Amino acid sequence: MLEKQISYDHSITELGHIQVRQITRIMEDGKEISKTYHRHVLSPGDNVSKADERSKKIAQAIWTPEVIAAYEAKIVESEVENV
């Protein structure tokens, strides 16, 4: 019998980005026959309504108004430097 299992790994950057790695395993009779990865990054203030539950909880815990403001200030600073 084939079964699809999805799990997630997370890491947090200094600026509050949540790096998400989705691991999809295909199992046959309890034995892994395939594994793929998909990676994406959530930035402070992003809409996480469609994210996995753990990503939502991490965002809620670490994305304080201060973290979001610091991230947005860094973006503005970066844009000014590149002009």
N, C-alpha and C positions, 0 to 999 in steps of 0.2 A: 504494500500500500504506500502510495506517495503522499508526503505531507510537506507543506511549506511552513517554515518557521521564520519569523521576523523578530530581530532584537536590535537594540541600539547601544552605542557607546557615546559618551559625551566628554568633552573637555572644554575648559573655560579659559579665555585669553585675558590678558591684563586689562584690556579695554571693555571686557564684559561680553565679548562674542561667545556664543555657544556653538562649538564645532560638533556636528552630529554625524555619526557614521551609522548608517543602516546596514545591518547584516541580514541577508536573506539566504537561508539554508533550505535545500531540498533534501528531504530524508526519504529513504526507502527502507521499510522494515526496520526502522530505528537506526539506520546507518546513513551518515551524510554522504550524498553523492554529488552535491554541487553547493558552492558558496559564492555569493557575489556581494559587492559593497557599493553603496551609494553614499556620497558625502555632500553635505551642505552646511552653510553657516547662517546662524541667526544673529542679527545685530541688535544692540540695545534699542528697544522701542519698536521692533518689528511686530507685526501681527502674528501671533502664534496660535491662533484659533484652530488651524488645521494641522498643527504639529502633534507629535506623539505626546502622551501624557507626562512622561518624565521631562521632556524639553519644556513643557508648559510650567511644570513645578519649579524647574531650575530658573526659568525666566522670572517667574513671580518672586522667587527668593532673592535673586541677585540684581534685577533691574530696578533699583530704587530710582526715584526722581534725580538724585545726585549722579548716579551712574549714567543715566540717559543723557543728562545735561553735559557731563564730561565728554561723552562720546560725540554728541552733536558739536560741541566746541572744537573737538579734535578734527572733525570733518571740515568745519569752516576754516580752521587753521591750515589744513592741508590744501584746501581749494585756493586760499590766498597765496600760499607758497608756490603753487603751480601756475599762477597768472603771470 
